Amino acid sequence: MRFVLRWCAAGAVLFASMACGNSTQPTDSGTDSGVNVDVTGNDAADVVSMPDSGPDASAGLCPATLPMTGASCPRQGLVCQYGTDPRENCRPSARCEMGSWISMAPACTPITPPAMCPATREMANGQSCPTMDAVCAYDGLFCRCTNCVSFPIERCTGPIQWRCNAPNPMMTCPSVQPNLGTACAMEGQSCAYDCEAYGSNGGRMCTGGVWVSAPNNCPVSTRRAKRDIAYVSDGEREQMARDVLRTRLATYEYTDVALAGRRRLGFVYEDATTHRFARDPDISGVDLYGYTSLLLATVQTQQRQIEELQREVRAMRARRGR
């Protein structure tokens, strides 16, 4: 089993702070060793793709078809993508370097025929599947048959099942990740796409009239991406704070030899005091987003207690003054 940590976290209970980020994503599943066409210095973060209508001539930048390596190009650093493969690394692309195109045509395993796929993405997601690394396409999105996940911690364990990406929920963004180099209208607009499928650099930003690669904002927190929202009551928040304060911290080393040799600080998944929102049963580890939220609940509870004490002190001073 492989573990590659993709987040960092630091927090103190009384006055909590948390900083998180994720590193580069592994190559797309279902992708064989790439076949490059006179490619040098290509940045994998810019070779990310999802269905789009193809390069828009109105952008006046990307050729209608994949240019040949060596042909002249209009703008340094411009990346253009082509095709309709839903996987991030499986579309031909070209980068403009020093006035000339450098083209790449990756080699990928074929998309599974529709007759062999579940009828819809919703029906597929989370269900068992027959063939490791099979990929089914659904209107620009895809499902992969795997027991691996890449975000926030890369791991491969358990039975294989369909894991599917999701559309962007913002009405102002393309629902599926647009091709790099295709036209966009709202300068500076930023659109995030599924971290698990597209990685930390799978976002898009409208720059100079075309979509360019940008960091993803993960996890997605917009209301449009959520359902059954129930806000935490004061009593629930106070209970969360008590649970956090009872959490037993420990130092330890990992048994995995690749991660051994350095003592770490954290908590143990099986400890009874570990709050359920901080536990990720899929990896027997930490749900860092939930853990961060628990720290926030603790800070909010303590701030209320501080304000109550301040009111009491002011009242005592006022009585003494009289």
N, C-alpha and C positions, 0 to 999 in steps of 0.2 A: 504494500500500500504506500502511495506517495503522498507526502505532505509538503506543500510549498506555501508558507505564510504569505498572505497578500494584504494584511491589514496591520496597522500598528495601533496600540491603544495605551493610554496612560490615564490613570484617574485616581483621585483621592476622595474619600467618602465625605469628609466635612466640607471641603471646598473643591468640587470635582472639576476636572477638565479632561477633555478627550480629543485626540487628534487621530484621524483615520485616513487611510489612503490605500490604494491597491497598485500592485506593480503590473508589469506587462503580462498579457494573457497568453496562454499557450496557443500553438497553431490550431486552426480549426479542425475539429474532428471530421473524419471522412476525407481528409486531404492527404493524398500520397505525397511523396517527395516532389517538390515543384519542378517544373521544367522551365528554365529561364531562357529568354531569347535575348542574348547580348545584354544582360542586365548587370549593372554594377552599382553598388551603393543604394539599392532600393530599401526604403524604410517600411518594415512590415506593418507598422501602424497605419500607413497610408494605403495599404492594399486591403481595404476592408470594403465589402460590398453587399448590397441587398437589391432586390428588384426595383427598377425604375423604368421610366419610359425610354431611357437612353439619353445620350447627350442632346441637349436642346440647342438647336442652331442659333436661337436668339442670344445665347450666351456668347457666341462668336469666339470661343476658345477651344473647345474639344472638337476634334474631327468626328465625322459621322460614324466612322469605323476605326478600329484599333490601328494606329499609325505604325509604320515600319520603323524599326530602330535606325536612327540616323537622319530621319526626315526632320525638317525644321519645325520648331514649335514656338508659341507666342509669349509664354510667360514662365520665368524661372520658378521651379518648384511646383508648377501645376501638375496635378495628378488626375487622370481621366480613367474611368472604369467603364466596362462594357459587359453585355450579356445579361442573363436572367437567373443565374444560379443563386439560390438563396443563402449559400454559405459564404462567410466573410472572406475566405482566402481562395475562392474558386472562380473568380472572374478575371478575365484578361484586364490588364491595366497598362498605362504608359505614364512616365514621369518626364517632365521637361527639365533637362539639365544642360546648361551652357548652350542654349539655343537649339538643341537636338532632342528628339524623343528617344527614350530608352523604354522598350516594351517588355512585358513579362506575360507569359501564358502558363499559369499553373496547371498541373495535372491532378485531377481529383477523381475519386471513385464516383461512378454514375449515381444519379438520383434514382431511388427506387420507383418502379412503375406504379402509377396511381392505383391500379387494381390490387396491388399487394400492400397498400397502406390503409390505415383506418380512414373512415369517410371524412372526418373533420379533425382539425387540430385539437379541438376541445375534447373529442372522444379519445384521442391518442394520449394526451398528456398524462403522465403518471402510470399508464397501463404497461403491463409486461409486453415484451416484443421478442421476435424470434431470432433476429440476426444482429450481432454486435456491429455497430457503426453504420447500419442501414440509415438512410436519410429520406424522409418524405417531405415534399414541398406543398405548402398551403398558401396560395395567394401572396407570395413574397416572403412568407415566414417558413420555418421548417421545424421538424421534429427529428431528433437523432436517437437511435437505439443504443443505449450505453449505460454503464454503471458509474460513469465519471461525472464530476462537476468541477467547474473551474473557479467559481466565485462563492464566497470570499476566500475559501481555501481549496486548492486543487487536491482532489482525492478520487480514487477509483475503488469502490467497495460495494458489496451486496449484489443483488440480482439486477439484470439489465432491464431497463424500462424506457419508454418514450419520454424524452425531455424536450420540451418545446419552448421556443422563444415567443415573445409577445409584442404586439404593436405599440408604438408610442401613443400614450393616451391624450396628448395635447392636441387640440383641434388645429392649432396654427402650425404644427409640424407635420411633415409627411408621416403617414402611419407606419411605413417600413423604411428602413435606412436607405437614403438615396445614394446613387452612385456619386463618387467623388468627381468633381468637374462638371456636374450637371447644373443647370441654371436655378437660381433662387432669387426671391424678390425682396426679402426683408433683411437688409444689411445688418450684420451683427447678431442675427437670430441664432440661438443655440438649441440644439435638439439632442436629447439623450436617448440611447437605445440599450436594449437588454444587455446587462453586464456579463451574464453567463454566456451569451452567444457571441457578443462582439468585443468583450474585453474593455480594459480601462481607456483605450483610445478609440472606442467605437462610436463616439459621438460625432455630431456634425455641426459646423458653424457656417453661416452664410457670409462669405468674405469676397469682396470684389465681384459680386454677382454670381458666384458659383459656390457649391458646397465643398468644404475642405474638412479634413480630419480634425477632431477636437476631443478633449478628454470627456469621458462619460461622467455623469453625476449619479452616483450609486450609493445607496439604493434609491429607487423612485419613491417620492413621498407625496406626490400630488393626490388630491382627493379623487381625481378621475380614475386612478389606478387601484382604488381601494373600495371595499364594500363592508357592510355590517360594522360601521364605525361606532364605537361606544367609548365616550370619554371617561377617563378615570375619575372616580369620586374622591373627595378629601380623605375619607376613611380608607379607601383602597390605596391611595398614594402613601398614607402614613404606614400602612402595613408593608408596602414595598420598601419604604425607608428602614423599617425595623428589620426586614429580611436582609437588606444590604449590610446593615450594621452588624448583623450576626454572621455574615459570610466569613468563613475561615480561609485566610490567605496562607499559602504554602510556597516554599521554594522546592524546585525539583529539576530533574534532567529527563529528557525523553529517552525511551528505550530504543527508538530508531537510531541506528548507528550514524546515519547521515545528519542527525540533529543533536547527537550527544556531544558531551564535552563542555557544555556551558550551562550553569544553573540559571533557572528562570523563575519568575515570580508570577503567581496566578492562583486560581482555585481549582479544586478537584471536582469533576463532574458529578461523581457519586455522592458527595457530601450532602447530607439532608438539608443543610442550611442554604444551599445554592438555590436561588429563586428560579422558578420554572421559565420565566421570560428570558433568563440569561443562559439557558441551556438549549443546545441544538442536538436533538436526538439522532439526527442523520449522521453526525460525525462524532457523537459522544464528546462534544466540546462546547465552546462558547459561541453564543449568538451575540456578536459584538454590537449590533444595532440595538438589540433588546437590553444588553448590559449598559450601554450608554444611556438609554432611556431610564433605566432604573437609577442610575447616578443622578440624572436630572430630577427624578421624583424625590430623591433624598435631599438634594439641594433645595428644591421647592419647599419641602416639609420643614427643613431646618430654617429657611428664611422666614416662614410663617412663625416658627417658634421664636426667632430673634425679634421679629416685630412685636409679638405679644409681650416679651420681656421688656422691650423698649417702652411700650405703653405703660407697663406696670412701674417702671423706674420713673417715668415722667409723672405718673399719678402720685407716687411716694414723695417726690420732690415738691410737688404742688402742695400736698398736705403738710409737709414740714415747713414750707414757706408761710403757710397760714398760721 
